Amino acid sequence: MNDPQTLVAIDLGAESCRVSLLGHLSSQPEIRMVHRFGNGPIESHGEFHWNLTRICTELELGLRKCAELAPGGINAIGVTGWAVDYVRLDTAGRLLAEPFCYRDPRNARAMDAAHKIVPPEKLYAQTGVQIQPINTIYQLYADKLAGYPAANWVSLPEYILHWLGAPRIAEFTNATHVGLVDGQTRQWSNELFGALGLDQSAAPRLVAPGTLLGPVRSDLRKIPQFAATQLIAPACHDTASAIAGIPSEPGHWAYISSGTWSLVGMLLPENHRTARAGELGFTNLGAVGGNVLFHRGLVGMWLLRQCMNRWDEDQGWELTELVREAGRVPAPDALLDLDDPEFVTPGDMPERMNAQRARNGLASLPPGCAAAPHYASLIFHSLAHRYGVMLSEIAELTGRRPDRICIVGGGNRNELLNSLTSRATGLPVERCSVESSTLGNFAVQWARLVEGIDGVSAAAVARCARVLAEIPIQS
């Protein structure tokens, strides 16, 4: 267990994608970020799509770079990514069209139409999944409303595994984000597929995290380093993978996945699908080892990124400098309502923040990038306050009170936000790896190869994660 395999982790991000390599790349085990490239939705005629063709081209480049660095061969490849988006396939399993992005406005219309058939309270009682327009269930229903012909589909990370040679599957942690998995049986819900007139035969086969999916496709096997490479479904959802990368077995710690979205929750042995949990917006999603990620999501660093995009048109800010300056301005006079639907779609976020303040009878912050520290401070204080509220709600719903907060994702570098979070929650903050989703990806792959069985145990993954946490990461 102390001597890791040679593994590749592909991590798809809404803003950047990474291909990483674990192995003895020098005298000691090392994790190296071999290839990173930017990502983002493309708007065309009022629609938002992902350029999946470009993503695959970049991933293949990253895999070939990995081969050059691992002359002894690569044991396995795993893929994680964001949830809810999916790919429609033709009868040969090929891409029919570039996939829609979860930020596309069609989703809200489809959600309203679907709720006329299955009320949101009934959906939550059956699935335990937070009701929000980005959920795959509404995207699939949008396809139906648009009259798209019937087609097999697969979620985005699993599509990359399929593109690499795996059969079409739905890994459980990612499948729970679809909104069509029964919370009791942990299988696709016949009732919901039937009620909405969705073709259940078009859905992929459900598998557990850690499932071995077979060898890479034949053209890759011609490269000597990939001749014996296996494909493994890790926890394909990046948050489930990030929590699997925390080097602690399930206990009394809470987690915050701090990135484009902020996810605040606890790892639990059972789900909580009560009406009160649904009212408060909590979701129950799959985790490694049969556990449940019980958390609430809200916009996170997306707000600041959208602001910075606007300021780049003027002078621009470097993030580290902006965080430092935000700590020097007075605390804001009021906090943002982070559930404002105006904050979900791309656009002029400073203007939208001021529009919300105006609706509440507050003065606008000054326009332009010179006032950027005030906007950043407002975002950070608002996030920290909501983290505290949400952890109190979790204690109310589950009877479990955390003793510390593990923060994963890029936001854990933000010392100001960490300090505000500790103050707002009264809990110590433990910074885990910025690349925790990559570590979790590796940990599940490694545990599968060590245990030799599909559906790896949480204990085995935690043991692997503890070793991986000590291995240096080279970017």
LINHUUR-V695600 format. One record per backbone hydrogen bond with DSSP energy under -1.0 kcal/mol. CO is the residue of the C=O (numbers start at 1). NH is the residue of the N-H. E is the energy in kcal/mol with one decimal. If there is no record, write none. Layout:
<<CO/NH/E> <CO/NH/E>>
This chain:
<<6/75/-2.6> <7/22/-2.8> <8/78/-2.0> <9/20/-2.7> <10/80/-2.8> <11/18/-2.6> <15/39/-2.8> <17/37/-2.2> <18/11/-2.6> <19/34/-1.6> <19/35/-1.8> <20/9/-2.2> <21/32/-2.8> <22/7/-1.7> <23/25/-1.7> <23/30/-2.5> <30/23/-2.0> <31/474/-3.4> <32/21/-2.5> <32/34/-1.1> <35/19/-2.6> <37/17/-2.8> <42/49/-2.4> <44/47/-1.6> <47/44/-2.6> <48/101/-2.9> <49/42/-3.4> <50/52/-1.7> <51/55/-2.0> <52/56/-2.6> <53/57/-1.8> <54/58/-2.5> <55/59/-2.4> <56/60/-2.3> <57/61/-1.7> <58/62/-2.2> <59/63/-2.5> <60/64/-2.0> <61/65/-1.8> <62/66/-2.0> <63/67/-2.0> <64/68/-1.5> <65/69/-1.2> <70/73/-2.1> <75/230/-2.5> <76/8/-2.2> <77/232/-2.6> <78/10/-2.7> <80/12/-2.7> <81/238/-2.9> <83/85/-1.3> <85/156/-1.9> <87/154/-1.7> <88/96/-2.6> <90/93/-2.1> <94/90/-2.5> <99/50/-2.5> <101/104/-2.3> <104/107/-1.5> <106/110/-2.1> <107/111/-2.4> <108/112/-2.0> <109/113/-1.9> <110/114/-2.8> <111/115/-2.2> <114/117/-1.4> <114/118/-2.9> <119/123/-2.1> <120/124/-2.6> <121/125/-2.1> <122/126/-1.6> <123/127/-2.8> <124/128/-2.2> <126/183/-3.2> <128/284/-1.9> <132/135/-2.0> <135/138/-1.2> <135/139/-1.3> <136/140/-3.1> <137/141/-1.7> <138/142/-2.1> <139/143/-1.8> <140/144/-1.8> <141/145/-2.6> <142/146/-2.1> <143/148/-2.2> <144/147/-1.2> <152/89/-2.9> <154/87/-3.0> <155/159/-2.0> <156/160/-1.8> <157/161/-1.7> <158/162/-2.4> <159/163/-3.2> <160/164/-1.7> <161/166/-2.6> <162/165/-1.1> <164/217/-3.0> <170/207/-2.0> <171/175/-2.7> <172/176/-1.8> <174/177/-1.2> <175/178/-1.8> <178/137/-2.2> <180/189/-3.0> <182/186/-2.2> <187/182/-2.8> <189/193/-2.2> <190/194/-2.3> <191/195/-2.5> <192/196/-2.0> <193/198/-2.4> <199/202/-1.2> <200/203/-1.4> <202/153/-1.9> <205/170/-3.0> <207/172/-2.7> <208/211/-1.3> <209/456/-1.1> <211/233/-2.5> <214/231/-3.3> <217/221/-1.6> <220/223/-1.8> <223/226/-2.4> <224/227/-1.4> <225/74/-2.6> <226/229/-1.0> <229/216/-1.5> <230/77/-2.0> <231/213/-3.3> <233/210/-4.0> <234/236/-1.3> <236/81/-2.1> <237/241/-2.3> <238/242/-2.5> <239/243/-2.5> <240/244/-1.8> <241/245/-1.2> <243/246/-1.3> <246/248/-2.1> <252/403/-2.4> <254/406/-2.9> <255/265/-2.4> <256/408/-2.3> <257/263/-1.7> <258/411/-3.1> <259/301/-2.8> <260/300/-2.0> <260/302/-1.6> <261/259/-2.0> <262/298/-2.1> <263/257/-2.4> <264/296/-2.0> <265/255/-3.0> <266/294/-2.4> <268/292/-3.2> <274/278/-2.1> <275/279/-2.5> <276/280/-1.9> <277/282/-2.3> <278/281/-1.0> <283/295/-1.5> <285/293/-3.2> <287/290/-1.1> <288/291/-1.0> <291/287/-1.6> <292/268/-2.9> <293/285/-2.2> <294/266/-2.0> <295/283/-3.3> <296/264/-2.2> <298/262/-3.1> <300/303/-1.7> <301/305/-2.7> <302/306/-2.6> <303/307/-1.9> <304/308/-2.9> <305/309/-2.2> <306/310/-1.5> <307/311/-2.4> <308/312/-2.1> <311/314/-2.2> <318/322/-2.4> <319/323/-2.6> <320/324/-2.0> <321/325/-2.5> <322/326/-2.2> <323/327/-1.2> <325/328/-1.4> <336/338/-1.0> <337/340/-1.6> <340/343/-2.3> <341/344/-1.4> <347/349/-1.5> <348/352/-1.8> <349/353/-2.8> <350/354/-2.1> <351/355/-2.1> <352/356/-2.0> <353/357/-2.1> <354/358/-2.6> <355/359/-1.9> <356/360/-1.1> <357/362/-3.0> <358/361/-1.7> <368/371/-1.3> <369/372/-1.6> <371/374/-1.2> <371/375/-1.5> <372/376/-2.7> <373/377/-2.5> <374/378/-2.0> <375/379/-2.2> <376/380/-2.7> <377/381/-2.6> <378/382/-1.9> <379/383/-2.5> <380/384/-2.6> <381/385/-2.2> <382/386/-2.0> <383/387/-2.5> <384/388/-1.9> <385/389/-2.0> <386/390/-2.8> <387/391/-2.2> <388/392/-1.8> <389/393/-1.9> <390/394/-2.2> <391/395/-1.9> <392/396/-1.9> <393/397/-2.4> <394/398/-2.6> <395/399/-1.9> <404/254/-2.7> <405/430/-3.5> <406/256/-2.3> <407/432/-2.4> <408/258/-2.8> <409/412/-1.9> <410/413/-1.5> <411/414/-1.6> <413/415/-1.4> <414/418/-2.5> <415/419/-2.4> <416/420/-2.5> <417/421/-2.4> <418/422/-2.4> <419/423/-2.1> <420/424/-2.4> <421/425/-2.1> <422/426/-2.1> <428/405/-2.3> <430/407/-2.5> <433/409/-1.2> <433/436/-1.3> <435/439/-2.1> <436/440/-2.8> <437/441/-2.0> <438/442/-2.5> <439/443/-2.9> <440/444/-2.3> <441/445/-1.9> <442/446/-3.0> <443/447/-2.5> <444/448/-2.2> <445/449/-2.1> <446/450/-2.2> <447/451/-3.3> <448/452/-2.4> <457/461/-1.9> <458/462/-2.4> <459/463/-2.1> <460/464/-2.1> <461/465/-2.6> <462/466/-2.0> <463/467/-1.5> <464/468/-2.7> <465/469/-2.1> <467/470/-1.3> <468/471/-1.5> <472/31/-2.4> <474/33/-3.4>>
